[in-house]
Amino acid sequence: MANKQSLGGRVAARHIDAMAYKREDFKNKVESHLTGAIVEFYKATLATKNGQTKWVLHWMSEVKQLVDRNLPFEILHPIRGFKDRSKAFADAVAEIKAGDDRYRRYAETTIIKDYKLKQLKVGLDDSDATAFWARVGDVAETALKAAS
């Protein structure tokens, strides 16, 4: 009986290791959630600033799903081949921040199109990005502490 349990344990360990993220996979998963979340956050923020509220709750529920629910699962997922999740996470965040202007432009274009506006009265500013990253930081800090 002991042999069966040992074999079962080894098979389970190999299965978990095979499913574990390599560093690049980890970063890609984190970036995927953060890219989606920042675009949805920017759309909700722009719509609100411009007096349009029809889709704001939907977009903010997407942010909640991506940041508050999905991101911690990715951070806590088993990893292999690297040890410093915090560094990999920081690298992923830096890549998203480097593309911030693209995400802002996409959100602006979407709001103008969706609400059939000629132009926006109010645009995004750095305080909007700061609010988004503060939310991400709070969630990530908790998950990274739990993962270490």
N, C-alpha and C positions, 0 to 999 in steps of 0.2 A: 504494500500500500504506500509506503514511503517513497518508493521509486516513481509511482504514478503521480504523486503530488509534486515531486521534484521535477519530473518531466513537464507536468502541467505548468508549473511556475516558470520553467525555462522557456516554454513556448509562449506564455503570456508576456514575459520580458522581451523576447525577440519581436513579438507583435507590436508592443508599445514602442520599442526602439525603431522599428520600421516606420511607424506612423509619426515619429517625432520630427519636428521641423529642423532643417538645417538653417544656418544664419540667414541666408538669402531668402528662404521660404518664410521665415519668421518676419523679416522686414517687409516682404511683399504682402503678407497678410495684414500686417499693421497698416501699411500704406494704403491698401485697398479700403479698409474701414475708415481711415482718416480722410482720404480723398473724398469719399462719398459723403462723409459727415460734414466736412467744411463747405462743400458746395451746397448741401441742404441748409446748413446754418446761414450761409451768406444769402441764399434765396429768401429764407424766412425773415432775416434781418432787413434786407432791402425792401421787401414787400411791406413790412411793418413801417419802416421809415417813410415810405411813399404812400401810405394810407390804403394799402391793399391788404386785405386780411383773408381772402377766400382760402388760400392753400397753406397759410402759416402753421396751423395746428398739424397738418399732415407732414409738412417739412420738418417741424420740430420733433414729431414722433419718430421720424426717420433718424434724426440726430440722436435721439435717446436710444433707439435700437442699436445704432452703429457704435456709439461711444459708451453708453452706460451698460449695455448688455454684451455686445459682440467683442469689443476691444478687450475687456478683461479675460474672456475665454481664450483669445489668441495669445495674450501675454502669459497666461497660465499653462498653455499647451506644452506638452513635453518637448524638449529641445535636445539636439545632439550636435557635436562638433564645435560647440562654443559654449561659454559659460556666462558671459556678461549680457544678460537680457537688457539691462539698463542702457548699455552702450549701443546695442543694436536698435533699441527703441529710439534713443536719441538720434541716431543716424537716420532712421525712418522719418522722424519729425522734421529734421533738418531738410530732407528732400522735399517734404510737403511744403514747408515754409519757403523754400527756394522757388516753388511754383505758384506762390500765392497770387501773383498778378493774373495768372491764367484762370484760377478758380474764381477770382473776383469778376473778370471779364465774362466768363461763362454764366455766372449768376446774374450779372447785369443784363446780358443778352436774353436770358431766359425770362426774367421779370418783364422786360419790355415786350417781348413776344407774347407771353402768357396773358398779360393784362392789357395787351394792345395799346401800349403807351407810346407816345412819340419820343419821349426821353424821360429819364429819371429826374425827379426834383432834388433828391438827396441820394448821395452815393455812400459806399462803405468807407470807413476810416480805420485807422490802426486800433482804435479802442474796440472795434468789432472783432478783429483778429485776436486781440488780447483776451476778450471774453471767451472766445472759442477755446483758445489754448489753455486758459485757466480751468475750464471744465475738463478738458482732456487730461491736464496735469493732475487734477484731483483723482480722477478715476485710475490713471496709470500708476500714480504713486501707491495707491492701495494695492493694486494688483501686483506691482513689482515687489513690494514688501512681502506679500504672501508667497510669491514665487521663489524668493531667496531663502 
